[in-house]
Amino acid sequence: MRILLDHSAPSPIRHHLQGHEVIETVALGWERLDNGALLAAAEAAGFEVFITSDKKLRYQQNLAGRRIALVILGHGQWPAIRPYVGRVLDTVNGAKPGSCTEVEIPHPNPKGGR
């Protein structure tokens, strides 16, 4: 599966998406495209999944009829996401064109308590 990784998503996650072709928006010079243009460019380039941590994207874009699936990470920081990489991979593997799925990732307690 061809996956586009948004600049808002932590780069290390790409190493855990084995078996998929993962390209970052920055590598394509697309990090400054607005969301509509970005999704259109991604579809035109044959990407099947777009991974982002931009939770507003689902409300800003109509995904009906799109050939790309949107996977939203519930947190944008790698240390918080790392324990939940399995959830991300399962969501990516189950993504369908035009779908939008948020991977729930609990926010770590900054004080270290419960």
Contact map, one row per residue, 1 for C-alpha under 8 A:
111000000000000000111000000000000000000000000011100000000000000000000000000000000000000000000000000000000000000000
111100000000000000011110000000000000000000000111100000000000000000000000000000000000000000000000000000000000000000
111110000000000000011110000000000000000000000011111000000000000000000000000000000000000000000000000000000000000000
011111000000000000000111100000000000000001000011111000000000000000000000000000000000000000000000000000000000000000
001111101010010000000111100000000000000000000000011100000000000000000000000000000000000000000000000000000000000000
000111111000000000000001110000100000000000000000011110000000000000000000000000000000000000000000000000000000000000
000011111110000000000001110000100000000000000000000100000000000000000000000000000000000000000000000000000000000000
000001111100000000000000000000000000000000000000000111000000000000000000000100000000000000000000000000000000000000
000011111110000000000000000000000000000000000000001110000000000000000000100110000000000000000000000000000000000000
000000111111100000000000000000000000000000000000000000000000000000000000000111000000000000000000000000000000000000
000010101111110000000001000000000000000000000000000000000000000000000000000000000000000000000000000000000000000000
000000000111111100000000000000000000000000000000000000000000000000000000000001000000000000000000000000000000000000
000000000111111110000000000000000000000000000000000000000000000000000000000001000100100000000000000000000000000000
000010000011111111000100000000000000000000000000000000000000000000000000000000000000000000000000000000000000000000
000000000001111111000000000000000000000000000000000000000000000000000000000000000000000000000000000000000000000000
000000000001111111000000000000000000000000000000000000000000000000000000000000000000100010000000000000000000000000
000000000000111111110100000000000000000000000000000000000000000000000000000000000000000010000000000000000000000000
000000000000011111111000000000000000000000000000000000000000000000000000000000000000000000000000000000000000000000
100000000000000011111000000000000000000000000000000000000000000000000000000000000000000000000000000000000000000000
111000000000000011111100000000000000000000000000000000000000000000000000000000000000000000000000000000000000000000
111000000000000001111110000000000000000000000000000000000000000000000000000000000000000000000000000000000000000000
011110000000010010011111000000000000000000000000000000000000000000000000000000000000000000000000000000000000000000
011110000000000000001111101100000000000000000000000000000000000000000000000000000000000000000000000000000000000000
000111100010000000000111111100000000000000000000000000000000000000000000000000000000000000000000000000000000000000
000111100000000000000011111111100000000000000000000000000000000000000000000000000000000000000000000000000000000000
000001100000000000000001111111100000000000000000000000000000000000000000000000000000000000000000000000000000000000
000000000000000000000011111111000000000000000000000000000000000000000000000000000000000000000000000000000000000000
000000000000000000000011111111100000000000000000000000000000000000000000000000000000000000000000000000000000000000
000000000000000000000000111111110000000000000000000000000000000000000000000000000000000000000000000000000000000000
000000000000000000000000111111111000010000000000000000000000000000000000000000000000000000000000000000000000000000
000001100000000000000000110111111000000000000000000000000000000000000000000000000000000000000000000000000000000000
000000000000000000000000000011111100000000000000000000000000000000000000000000000000000000000000000000000000000000
000000000000000000000000000001111110110000000000000000000000000000000000000000000000000000000000000000000000000000
000000000000000000000000000000011111110000000000000000000000000000000000000000000000000000000000000000000000000000
000000000000000000000000000000001111111000000000000000001000100000000000000000000000000000000000000000000000000000
000000000000000000000000000000000111111100000000000000000000100000000000000000000000000000000000000000000000000000
000000000000000000000000000000001111111110000000000000000000000000000000000000000000000000000000000000000000000000
000000000000000000000000000001001111111111000000000000000000000000000000000000000000000000000000000000000000000000
000000000000000000000000000000000011111111100000010000000000000000010000000000000000000000000000000000000000000000
000000000000000000000000000000000001111111110000000000000000000000000000000000000000000000000000000000000000000000
000000000000000000000000000000000000111111111000000000000000000000000000000000000000000000000000000000000000000000
000100000000000000000000000000000000011111111110010000000000000000010000000000000000000000000000000000000000000000
000000000000000000000000000000000000001111111111000000000000000001110000000000000000000000000000000000000000000000
000000000000000000000000000000000000000111111110000000000000000000000000000000000000000000000000000000000000000000
000000000000000000000000000000000000000011111110000000000000000000000000000000000000000000000000000000000000000000
010000000000000000000000000000000000000001111111000000000000000000000000000000000000000000000000000000000000000000
111100000000000000000000000000000000000001111111110000000000000000010000000000000000000000000000000000000000000000
111100000000000000000000000000000000000000100111110000000000000000111000000000000000000000000000100000000000000000
111100000000000000000000000000000000000000000011111000000000000000011110000000000000000000010010000000000000000000
001111000000000000000000000000000000001001000011111100000000000000011110000000000000000000000000000000000000000000
001111001000000000000000000000000000000000000000111110000000000000000111100000000000000000000000000000000000000000
000011111000000000000000000000000000000000000000011111100000000000000111100000000000000000000000000000000000000000
000001011000000000000000000000000000000000000000001111100000000000000001111100000000000000000000000000000000000000
000000010000000000000000000000000000000000000000000111111000000000000001100000000000000000000000000000000000000000
000000000000000000000000000000000000000000000000000111111100000000000001110000000000000000000000000000000000000000
000000000000000000000000000000000000000000000000000001111111000000000000000000000000000000000000000000000000000000
000000000000000000000000000000000010000000000000000001111111100000000000000000000000000000000000000000000000000000
000000000000000000000000000000000000000000000000000000111111111000000000000000000000000000000000000100000000000000
000000000000000000000000000000000000000000000000000000011111110000000000000000000000000000000000000000000000000000
000000000000000000000000000000000000000000000000000000011111110000000000000000000000000000000000000000000000000000
000000000000000000000000000000000011000000000000000000001111111000000000000000000000000000000000000000000000000000
000000000000000000000000000000000000000000000000000000000111111100000000000000000000000000000000000000000000000000
000000000000000000000000000000000000000000000000000000000100111111000000000000000000000000000000011100000000000000
000000000000000000000000000000000000000000000000000000000000011111000000000000000000000000000000011000000000000000
000000000000000000000000000000000000000000000000000000000000001111100000000000000000000000000000110000000000000000
000000000000000000000000000000000000000000100000000000000000001111111000000000000000000000000000110000000000000000
000000000000000000000000000000000000000000100001000000000000000011111000000000000000000000000000110000000000000000
000000000000000000000000000000000000001001100011110000000000000001111100000000000000000000000001111000000000000000
000000000000000000000000000000000000000000000001110000000000000001111110000000000000000000000011111100000000000000
000000000000000000000000000000000000000000000000111100000000000000011111000000000000000000000010011110000000000000
000000000000000000000000000000000000000000000000111100000000000000001111100000000000000000110010000111100000000000
000000000000000000000000000000000000000000000000001111100000000000000111110000000000000000000000000111100000000000
000000001000000000000000000000000000000000000000001111100000000000000011111100000000000100000000000001111000000000
000000000000000000000000000000000000000000000000000010100000000000000001111100000000000000000000000001111100000000
000000000000000000000000000000000000000000000000000010000000000000000000111110011000000000000000000000011110000000
000000011100000000000000000000000000000000000000000010000000000000000000111111011000000000000000000000000000000000
000000001100000000000000000000000000000000000000000000000000000000000000001111111000000000000000000000000000000000
000000000101100000000000000000000000000000000000000000000000000000000000000111111100000000000000000000000000000000
000000000000000000000000000000000000000000000000000000000000000000000000000011111110000000000000000000000000000000
000000000000000000000000000000000000000000000000000000000000000000000000001111111111000000000000000000001111000000
000000000000000000000000000000000000000000000000000000000000000000000000001111111111100000000000000000001000000000
000000000000100000000000000000000000000000000000000000000000000000000000000001111111100000000000000000000000000000
000000000000000000000000000000000000000000000000000000000000000000000000000000111111110000000000000000000000000000
000000000000000000000000000000000000000000000000000000000000000000000000000000011111111100000000000000001000000000
000000000000100100000000000000000000000000000000000000000000000000000000000000001111111110000000000000000000000000
000000000000000000000000000000000000000000000000000000000000000000000000000000000011111111000000000000000000000000
000000000000000000000000000000000000000000000000000000000000000000000000000000000001111111100000000000100000000000
000000000000000000000000000000000000000000000000000000000000000000000000100000000001111111110000000000100000000000
000000000000000110000000000000000000000000000000000000000000000000000000000000000000111111111000000000000000000000
000000000000000000000000000000000000000000000000000000000000000000000000000000000000011111111100000000000000000000
000000000000000000000000000000000000000000000000000000000000000000000010000000000000001111111110000010100000000000
000000000000000000000000000000000000000000000000100000000000000000000010000000000000000111111110000000000000000000
000000000000000000000000000000000000000000000000000000000000000000000000000000000000000011111110000000000000000000
000000000000000000000000000000000000000000000000000000000000000000000000000000000000000001111111000000000000000000
000000000000000000000000000000000000000000000000100000000000000000001110000000000000000000111111101010000000000000
000000000000000000000000000000000000000000000000000000000000000000011000000000000000000000000111111000000000000000
000000000000000000000000000000000000000000000001000000000000000011111000000000000000000000000011111000000000000000
000000000000000000000000000000000000000000000000000000000000001111111100000000000000000000000001111100000000000000
000000000000000000000000000000000000000000000000000000000000001100011100000000000000000000000011111110000000000000
000000000000000000000000000000000000000000000000000000000100001000001111000000000000000000000000011111000000000000
000000000000000000000000000000000000000000000000000000000000000000000111000000000000000000100010001111100000000000
000000000000000000000000000000000000000000000000000000000000000000000011110000000000000000000000000111110000000000
000000000000000000000000000000000000000000000000000000000000000000000011110000000000001100100000000011111000000000
000000000000000000000000000000000000000000000000000000000000000000000000111000000000000000000000000001111100000000
000000000000000000000000000000000000000000000000000000000000000000000000111000011001000000000000000000111110000000
000000000000000000000000000000000000000000000000000000000000000000000000011000010000000000000000000000011111000000
000000000000000000000000000000000000000000000000000000000000000000000000001000010000000000000000000000001111100000
000000000000000000000000000000000000000000000000000000000000000000000000000000010000000000000000000000000111110100
000000000000000000000000000000000000000000000000000000000000000000000000000000000000000000000000000000000011111111
000000000000000000000000000000000000000000000000000000000000000000000000000000000000000000000000000000000001111110
000000000000000000000000000000000000000000000000000000000000000000000000000000000000000000000000000000000000111110
000000000000000000000000000000000000000000000000000000000000000000000000000000000000000000000000000000000001111111
000000000000000000000000000000000000000000000000000000000000000000000000000000000000000000000000000000000000111111
000000000000000000000000000000000000000000000000000000000000000000000000000000000000000000000000000000000000100111
